Structure formats: structure tokens, C-alpha cells
């Protein structure tokens, strides 16, 4: 191939490559409107849908199942999530609702577990919606963070237990609804 032919090919190909690059840039995702709080709430909606959907898909008879002695049962994991939602919301300035003792041990029936999960997510969403300064310092677990840091911790906690719940479900033959 001669130099002239190579140059001609380069001249002809360059606009095609440049056009394709512009098209890819144009398709790049745009940031979520509303900033961090909107992103937090969207992620919260997603993880809630998955946790509650998985709880609903799990047979009631399996809610007492646990992978081993001394390890949380399925219902206890979900109630730990609910309790965590209530507790972690206190770092955002919300009061935890009054409960009748240890929710992990006292709420075990499927319908009650799901109802409590929903209430806890509503409580958490309301607490996050009332935050007015994401950079406000907060003392949490002996360290200083911000309200934004609290929200990141909340999402981390929820996703950790979503993963645990997926493993529990699959060990019991339950396929997560979103992956069917």
C-alpha cells in the first residue's frame, strides 16, 4: 500500500471515527437531577424493592430457617434491616419509633415482617428527606462523619444484608424476583 493510499484512507476514515466518538459521548448518562439526596433516595428505592420483593417471594415456612446454630434466621435478618433503618435514621435526627422489645426476636411472621420492613423504609426515607445540610458533622460509632456519610453507611448496611438475603433465599430454592 502506498503512502498516498494510506493517507487517503486515513482522511476518509477519520470523519467516521470522529462521528462515532461524538455519538458515544452524546449517549453518556447524565447525572441524576437533585444531587446526592436524589441519588440516595433512588438507591434506597431500588434496595427496598429488592429486599421486600425477596421477603415476599420467600415462603412463610422458611422465615425460621437459619444456616446454622447461632446465626440469624431469615426473619431475623429482615428485622435486623428494619431495626437498622430505625437506628441509623437517628443519626439523621429522627427519633426511632417505640418497639415492643427486640424486633428481631418478636416479629417473625411473614406478613408482620414485611409490614415492619415497609414501615422502616418509610421512616428512613422521611428522615433522609428532612436532612438540610449534608455536610453537617455527625458523631456516629465514636467517629465524626457527616449526614452524607450516614446515608452512605445506611446504603452499605442495606446492600450487605440484601446480599445475605439473596444467599439465604438461594439456599432455600428461592430465586430473587428481579433475576427471573
Order of alpha helices (4+ residues) and beta strands (2+ residues): alpha-alpha-alpha-alpha-alpha-beta-beta-alpha
